[in-house]
Amino acid sequence: MTDSTDGIDDVPSSALTALARAYGIATEYDSFFGQQVTVPAATLRALLTAMGVAVGDDDASADAALSDAEAAPWRRLVPPSTVVRAGSGELDLHVADGHDVEVVVVLEDGSIRPIAIPAQQPVARSIDGATRWRVRVPLPADLPLGWHTVNARQSSGTDDIIETGALIVTPRRLILPPAGEGERSWGLMAQLYSVRSHRSWGLGDFADLADLAAIAGESGADYLLINPVHAAEVTEPIEPSPYLPSSRRFLAPLYVRPELIPEAAYLSDAQRTRFDELRAEAAASNSDAARLDRDRVWTAKREVLEMLFAVEPSPARRTGFDAFVRREGRALADFALWCALREHEAAGNEPLPAGTAIDDPAVTELRERLADRIAFHSWLQWNVDDQLADAAQAASSAGMRIGIMHDLAVGVSTEGSDAWSMRALYAPGVIVGAPPDMYNQQGQAWNQPPWLPSALAETAYAPLRDMVRSLLRHAGALRIDHILGFFRLWWIPEGSGPGEGTYVRYDHEAMIGVLALEAQRAGAVIIGEDLGLVEPWVRDYLGERGILGTSVLWFERDEDGGPLPPEKYRTDVLATVNTHDLPPTAGYLDGEHVALRARLQLLTRSVEDEWADFEAERDRMLGVLRSRGLIDDDASEQQVVEALHVFLAASPSRLLGVSLVDAVGEKRVQNQPGTDDEYPNWQVPLADANRKAVLLDDLAESPRFRSLVDAVERSLRGDE
């Protein structure tokens, strides 16, 4: 990589390279295309600056910063957080010379465990002119799983210093998905917003989720994977991408079904008339197969929800709401404040100056003035939680062994609630994305700020814990989009292109441990989307921790580049024919992904070469299906789609996924990576091959739907 301003290689010095590596910044990496790339000095300096590291253009400043980084842990008696696996682990203490030290662990339940410090030969180091000793303390093997606290006291007879840190004991390995001996499970995968019924308000909602779960469960599915339902904006325009939320802890009230809120029964006649008018206007678009309109839906729902909020609640409802607010605490209050502030600005009021912090006096004054709107947005989250709980119960009642599977987005919007209310947790002046690869040849920039690794450790990973805990409250599984972000993320300095970034490493042992702890407590299955540039050891590590990986049929290749026989797929994965970043299978077979990228000028190779490669790939796959007797030469598109799923079912993979779009014949892609306004990403309603809207009311009896899910059921039972 070179400095495009002068054409001279911007090669980092050895001092800058050492400093960057100390902070987990990759100074070189292997590209998707097999090239070894040296990261420019300018990129390294930009990322170090975002981490709060003062580094100039000279080696002396880099050397000084490196010395400070190496000394930092020695200045603390106890690290801010220690994450260990059950039955093992040790605690690092850094004790001042001439001091004795005592350690106790305060367990989650309040009980106290003294920790013995064995005789050892500690390591000494001079820090800030004084000697400190590193003492490694083995932790008792019987410490229970949980969130504990370490209390350490160092004393010299004249002074006592007490420090505390978090001790998080995590499972060694998660329990695998529930199934009988030799059984595997399949599930339905859907973009919830696109799945509507006659009762919808123009967009799929949590009541539709309950109905879809019932249909899927009665068809034999053990889970229902949906897109992220994280909170988005509360003022128009609403970001359509579920992967660019405002908050990953709280959920989108856009998915609430207003008439299911109990207060709807107590509207006045005039309010009921207005309610029905707004619902009819929103529902009129249920049969529109062209494009979803979130702004229109939210405008109608918001007016109705405000009416319902104004209804005097019953004592039981008031008590339930108060309990919810207490449980969610300051995080809910801050999220609701952000919502109220956005409305305040949208109403034409003077916006807060850029960079205003949440504890600024002006924000405190607005928190008091907007108390009613803050209460409204807190009330919305309560109702979201209630309706999601009902959907989870519908899945369980339908016989699903896993239930609702949520999807966790990689990050949040730079302008969203999380990035504002937890500003110290995010790196300023940086966004995350992905380097160039075969399907996104210009790379991707996701407009999301990355978590600071050091800030996560300082907060004892509580933001990660609370986010996962919230998503698993009413779910049996969680899919982690781009789980590589728990290991490393592609950081891009703002103003640079996607290809001008580099990887930054995270403490995966801590982050995966926290994820596993919360999943085990919820009894949930975790699936990591481990596609793309994955270091081989990462998949082994995830498997060791009981986290399933992901296999996509079109990406699984043998040594010759042909389709990998399904018998050679990994066992501990969720295997699918396609992914939401590709067209539905019917569209993929038509080469819609090539045609679309050509129309949008996203290709870096010639269109002819792309078509030739795709057609060769498709023909090889069709040849394999014929050789296995799954199709004949005259097979229809529907028969090929079913044959691909039967082919996939021959794998040993624990979980199989069936996309709802494949079950109805849809061809349009939901999302084309690398685009914004060029394509209606995440705004495509569920429709059939003729682009006629498919509603839930008709799904269970749809011949195409029934044919596909029955074929998968028979295959997994060994009937064919």
N, C-alpha and C positions, 0 to 999 in steps of 0.2 A: 504494500500500500504506500502511496506517495502523497506528498503535500501538493494538492492540485494548484496551489497559488503560485508556486515557483518551480515546480517540476523536480525539486530536490528531495531525495529520500529523507523523510522525517523519522529517522531511526532513533529509538530511545537509547540513552546511555545505560551502562550497566547499573549505575546507582538508581536511576529512575525505574529500570526493570525490576530490581530487587524490591524497591518500595511498593510498586504495583502488585507484585506477587505476594507481598506480606499482607495486603488487603484483599487478596483473593481475585485480583484482576488478571485475566489472561493476557500475556504479552505476545503470545502467538497461538495459533490454532489451525486445525486442518479444516478446510472448507468442504462443502458438500461435493465439490467437483474434484477433490483430491489434491488441492494445492495447499502448501503450508504458507500461512499468512502471518507476517510480522505486523503487529499493531503499532500505528504511529505514536510518537511521543505526545502529540497534541491530544489524541484520544485518551491516553493514559492520564495526562494532567487534568483533563476535564472531568474524568470519573473520580480521580482522587479528590479534586475540589468538591465534587458533589458529596463525597463521604466526609467532608469537613477536614481534610488533610491539607495543611498549608505547604505547598510545594511551588518553588519558583522554577526558573529556567536553568538553574545551575545545579551541579552535582552536590554542592555543599548543603543546599536546602533539602535535597532528597535524602542525603545521608543523615541529616539531623532529624528529619521526619521519621526515618526508619528506626533510628535509635529510640525515639519517643514511643513508637508503636511497640517495639520489643519490650520496653520498660513498663508500659501501661498495666499489664496484668499483675506485675510485681508490686505495684503501689497499693493494691487492694488485699486485705486479709482474706476475703471470701469473694469468689467470682459472683457476678449478679445472678447467674443461673447455671445450674449443672444438670444435664440431662443424661440419665443412665438407663440401661436395660435392667429389667428385674433380675436379681440374683448376681449382679456384678457391678463394677464401677468403682470409681474412687473420686475423692474430693481433693482439689488442689488448694492449699493454703499458702499464703506468703506472709511470713511472720517476721516482725522486726527483731533485730539482734538483741539478745538479752531478755527476751520476753517468753513467758510460758503461754500455752494456748490450751483452751478447753472447747470442746465442740459437742453440741446436742442437736438432734433433729426433732423439730416439732412436727408431728405427723398431721395429716389433714383433719383427723378427728380430734385434734387437740392434745393427744398424748405425747409424751416426751421420751425420746430414746437417746441416752448418752452414747457418744461414739468414742471408742478407744483409739488412741494414737500409738501405734506400735513403734518400737525402737527402729531407727533407720538412719541412714547417712544422708541428710538433706543437702540440697544444692544451694550454694550461697551466691549472691550477686550484689554488687554495689549499685544502689538506686538513689539518685539525688544526694550522693555523698554519704549515704548510710547503708549498712549491710542488712539485707533481708534474706530469709531462708525459705526455700520452697519445701513444704512438707506435704507428702502425698498420703492421704488417709483412705484406706480401703473401707468401703461402705458395707454394712451387714447384708448378707445375702437374703435375709428374710424381710427386708423393707417392703411394705406393701406398695402396690401401684398407687400413684396419686401425685398430688401437688403438695409438696411438703416445704418446710422452711429450715434452713441451716442457721443456727445461732453460734457464732464463734466469739470467744473472749480471749484477748491476749493481754497479759498483765506482767508488770515488772516489779511490783511492790510499791511503786510511786504513781503509776498511772494504769488505767484500764481502758481498753478500747473494745467495743462490741460492734460487730458487723453482722449483717444478715444477708442471705442469698436464697434463691429458690432452688429446691431440689426436686426434680421431676423424674419419677420412676415410671418407666414405660414398658409395655409388653415386649417380649422378645419376638413374638410372631403372632399375627392376627389369626383368628379362626377363619377357615375358608367358607365359601358360600354354603348354606344349608342344602343338603340333598341326600337322598338315600344312597345306599351302597351302589356304586357304579353308575349313578344317575348324574345327568347334567341338566342345566336349566337354560331356558331361552326367555327372552323378554322383548317387549316392544319399545321402540325408540321414536320419540316424537318431538317436534317443535310445538310446544303447548299453545303458543299464541296463534298458530296457524290452524288449530283443530277446533272447529266451531260446531255448535248445534243450533237448533231453532230457538233455543233459549238464551243463546249467547248475546252479548252486546257488541257484536262485530269483531270480537277477538276471543280466542280461547281463554278460559279462566279456570279457577280452581274447582268450580262445580263441574266443568267439562273434564277436568283432570280426574275427578272421582268417577265420572261415567266411563271415561276411557279406561281407567284402571279396572272397572267392573267388566267391561267387554274383554279386555286383554286377559284378565284372570280367569274368566269363564272359558277362554279359548286355550288355556293351558300355560299362559305366561307366568313366570315367577317374579318378574319385575317390570317396571315401566320407567325408562330413562327419559327425562325431559331436559330441555334447555335450561340454562341458568335462569332463575326467577328472582335474581337480586334486584334491589331497588334502583330505579332510574331517576330521571328528572321528575319534578312535580309541576313544572310549567312547560308550556309548549315552546319550541318543538322537543319532543321526547326522542332521545337516542334510540333507534330501532335495534341496535346490536345488543343482545343479552350478554355479550362478552365485554362490554364497555360500561359497566354499571357505575352508579354513584356510590353504592356501598355493597360490600359482599357479606356483611353481617345481617342487614335488614332486607326485607323483601318488597316487591313491587305491588302496591295497592291496585295497580291496573288490572291485576288478576282476581280481584274480589268480585263476587256475584252479589250485587246490592240487595236483591230481594230476599236473600238468605240471612241477612242481618236481622235479628229479632225486632229491632225498633221499627222495621218496615211495616209491621202490623199496626202501628199506632200513629200513622200519618193522618193528618186531617184530610177531608175530602178534596180540598183544593190542592194539597200537596200530593195526594195520590194521583190526581189527574195529571199534574206536572210530571210526576214519576213515570207514569205510563207513556206520556208523550216522549220523554227523553229516551226511554227504553225502546220504544218503537222506532225512533229515528236512528238509534245506534244499531238495532237489530236488522234494519233494512239492508245493511251491507253484508249480512251473513252469507248470502248466496253469490256475492261478488268474488269471482275467482282471480281477478286481476292483481289487486294490491291491497294490503291492509293499511288502515289509517289509525295509528295509535293516538294521534292528537285528537281526532274526532271522538274516539271512544272515551278517552280520559276526560275530555271536556264535559261529556254527558254524565259520566259516572261521578265526577267530582261534585257537580251540582246536586245530584241525588244523595251522595254520601254526606254532604254538608247538611242537608235536610235531616238525615237520620241521626247525625251527631247532635243536632239540636233537640231531639226528642229526649224527654226526661227518662233516664234509665231506671229500671227496677233496682231494688236494693241488691239483688243477687248479681245483676249485671255490673252495677257500680263496684261491688266488692271484687268481682273478677277482674275488672279493668285495673283497679288499684293494685291488685296483687301482681298483675302483669308488669305494670310500671315499676313496682319495687324490684321485681326480679331482673328486669333489663337495666335498671339503674341509670347511671350517668351517660352511658353509651346511647341509650334510646333518647334521652333528653337532648343530647348534642345532635343526633341525627334529625330529630323533629325540629330543632332550632334551625338547622341548615335548610330544611324544607320551608319553614316559615320565612326565612330570610330571602330565599329565591322568589317566593310569592310576593314579598314586600317590594323587592326590586322590580319584578315583572309588572307590578301595579303602577310603576312610574316614579317610585320614590328614589331618592339619591342612593346609589349603590355604595357599599363600603369600599374604601380605597383598596386597591390591589395589595395583597399581602397582609391584610388585617387578620390578626390571630384571634382564636376563639376566646381568649381571656382578655381581649382588649376592652377597656371601659365602654366603648361604643357598642360592642356586642352584648355586654352585660346589660346595658340599658334596653337594648332591643329584645333581649331575652325576657325581660319583665313586660315590655309593652306588647309583645306578640304572644303572651302566655296562652291565649285562647287557641291560636293557630297551632302552637306547639302541642297543646292537648289534643287537638284534632288529628294531627299527624301521628301522635302516639296511639290514639284510638284506632286509627287505620291499621297500624301494625298489629294491634291486638286482634282485629277482625281477620287480617291476613293469616295470622297464626291459627285462629279457630278454624278457618275454612281449609287450610292446609292439613290440619289434624283430621278433619272429616274425610279428606281425600285419602289420607294414609289409612284410615279405618276402612274405607271402601275397598282399597287394595287388599287388606288383610281378610275382609269378609269374602272377597272373591277367590280366596285360596292362594294368593301369592305368598311364597315362602320368603321373599326378600322385600317386595313392596315398591314404594316410590324410590327411585334413584335420582338424586339431585346431581347437578353438574356445577362444579366450582370454576368460575372464570379465573384467568391468570392474574388479573389485577383490576384496578378501578380507574375511572376517568380522572384526569388531572384537575378537572373542575368540580369533582364530586364531593360528597359529604365526608367520606373516609380521608381523602387527601387533605381536606381542610381541617377537620376536627382532630386528626392525628398527624398533623404536619411533621412533627419531629420524627415520625416513623419512616418518612419517605425521602428519597434522594432528590434534591432540587436540581433543575436544569438537565434532567435525564429522562428519557422514556425507554420503554422496553419494546422488543420486537423480535424479529427472527432474521438471520442472515439469508442471503440468496440460496435457493435450492431449485430442484427440477420443476416444482409446481409453482414457485413464486420466484422467478428468476431475477427479480429486482430487489428481493428481500421484502420484509414487512416492518412497518412502524405502527405500533398499536396505541399510541397516545396514552400510555399508562405509566405513572411514576413507579419505580421499583421500591420495594421495602429495602431499608438500610440493614444489612446483616448485623451490624453492631447494635442498632436500636432494638432489633428483635431480641437479642441476648439481654440487653439492659432491661427490657420489659418482661423478661422471663417467658417470652413467647405467648403472653396472654392474648394479644390480638389474634394470633393464629388459633389459639384454643377457643376463644369466644366465637370466632367465625365458624369453625368446624362444629362446635357444640350447637350453635343455632341451626345450622343446616341439617344436622342429624336428629333434631328433636322429633321430627315427624317423617323420618325416612329410614329405609333399611339399607341404603347403600349411597355412596358418594363417588362420582367420577371426578377425577382431578384433571382438568384440561391442562395440557402441557406440564405434566408432573416434573419434567426436567427443571422447572422453575424452583423446585425444592432443592435442587443440586446446583444449578447455575442458570443465570438469565442473560439474555443478550441486551446489554445496555447501550443506548445510542445517545450521544450528546445532542441536546436540542439544537436544531438548525442543521444537523448533519443527515446524510442519507442513511437508509437502513444498513447498507453495506459498510458503513464507516464506524460501526460499533465494535464491541468485543464482549466476551463472556465475563461474568462476575460470579464467583462461587459463594454458596451459602452453606451453613452448617447443616448438611442433610441429616446427619445422625440425630440432631436435636429436633429438626422440623418434622422428619418422618416419625420420630418417637412421639412427639406431641400429637400428630395426626393419629397414630396407632392407639395411643391412650384414649383419646376421645371416641374413636371408632369402637374400641372394645367395650367401653362403658355404655355405648349406645347399641351394642350388638349389631354393628353395621359392617357391611362389606365395602372395601375400598378398591377402586379401579384407577390405575394411573394411565393416562394417555401418553405412552412412551414411544411415539412415532418421531420420525425425523432423525436429526443428528444425535444419536444416543451412544454414549460411550458404553462398550460392552459390559463393563462391571456394574453399571447402573441397573440394568435389567436383573442381573444376578442378585444385587443387593435388595431390590424390591421384592423379588421372589423369596429371599431369605426372611423378609419381614412380613410375609403373608399378604402383600399387596399385589393384586392382579395387574397384568399388563394389558396391552391392546394389540390386536392383529386385525388388519384390514386386508381383505382378499386381494385387491388390486396391487397392494404394496408387498405382498409376500412372494418372493422370487427364489428360484433355485440357483445353483452355481452357473447355469447357462443363461440366466435371465428369464427363464420361462416360469409359468405358474408353479409355486411350491405345492407339492402334493399335500392335501389337508392332513394326512396322517403324520406329517412332520411339523405341524404347527405346535407351538408351545401349549402346555396343558393349563397353566395358571394365567389365563387371559380371558378377556371379553373379545370374542371374534365376531367380526361383522363383514358384510359384503362391501359396504361403502361408509362414508363419513360425511358430515354436514358441509365439509369444504369441497366436496365433489358433487356432481349432479346425482340425482337418484339413479339407480341402476339402469333403468330404461333409457335415461338421458345419457348416461356414460356409454352405453352400448352404441348410441348414435354419435358419439364423439362430441357431445355438447360442451364438454370442458375445453376441448381444443378450439371449437368454433367461437365460444364466448371469449376466451382469452385473446384470440386473433382479432375479434371485433373491438375489444377494449385495448388493443395494442400492448398487451402484457407479456408478449413473447420476446425472448432475446435470440431465438433461433428462427429459421424460416418456417412459414406456415406449412410448406410442403414437407419439410423434415418432421415437423410435429405430427402431421396427419399420417405420414408413413410409419412412424414409430407406434402411434396409437393403433393403427389398423393391424400392424403386426402383432401387437400385444393382444388385441381383441381376438384375432384369428387363432392365436396359440391357445387362448383360453377356451374358445369354442371347440377347438380340436380336442382338448383334454376332456371336455364334457361329452363329446361324441365317443371318445375312446372308452369312457366309462359307461356308456349306454344311457346317459342322462338326457340326451336330446338326439334327434335325428336331423337330417339335412334340411328338413322343412319346418324346423321348430319356429314357433311364433316368438315374438318378443316376451310375452308373458311366460311362456314355457322356459325360455332361457333364464329369466329372472328367478323362477322357481328352482331350476336346475342348479343355479349358482348357490342358492341357499341349501339345497340338498348336498351339494359338493362340500360346502362349509361344515355341514353337520357331521361329515365323516371325520372331522378333526377331533382330537381329544380335549379340546378347549372346554373349560368348565362352564363358561357362559357364552351363549350365542345371542346376537342382537339382530332383530328384524326391524328395519326402518319402516315406519308407517307409510312413507311416500312410495316405497317399493310395493307395498300391499295394495295400493290403489292405482298405480300406473303413472304417477306424476313424473315429469321429466325435467322440470326446472330446478336449478340449483338454488339452495337457500342462501348461500353466501359465496361470493367470489373473492378470496383473499387478494389483497393488494388494491382494492377498489373502495370508493366512498360513494360519491354521487353518481358514478358511472353506471352503477347497477343497483336495483332495489334490494340490497342485502337485508335479510331477516324480515322481509315484508311480503313474502309469497304465501298466499293462502293454500291450504291443502286442496288439491284438485286431482282429477283423473287424467287419463291420457288425452282426453278431448278438451281439457282445460275447463271442465265443469266442476264447480265446488262440490267437495265431498263433506257431508255433515255427519256428525256422530250418530244422529238418529237413523241413518241408513247403513252405518259401517258394519254392524254385526251381521247383517244379512247380505252384505256385498259378496257376490260370487268370487271376485278376484281376491278380496281379503281372506275369505274362508279358504280358498284354494291354497294360498301361500302358507297361512298359519297351520293348516292341516298337514301340508307337506312337511313342514318343520317338525311338527309333533310326531308324525309317523317316523321320520328319520331318526329322531332322538330315541324313540322307543324301539328302533331296530326293525320296524315293519317294512322298510324298503331300503 
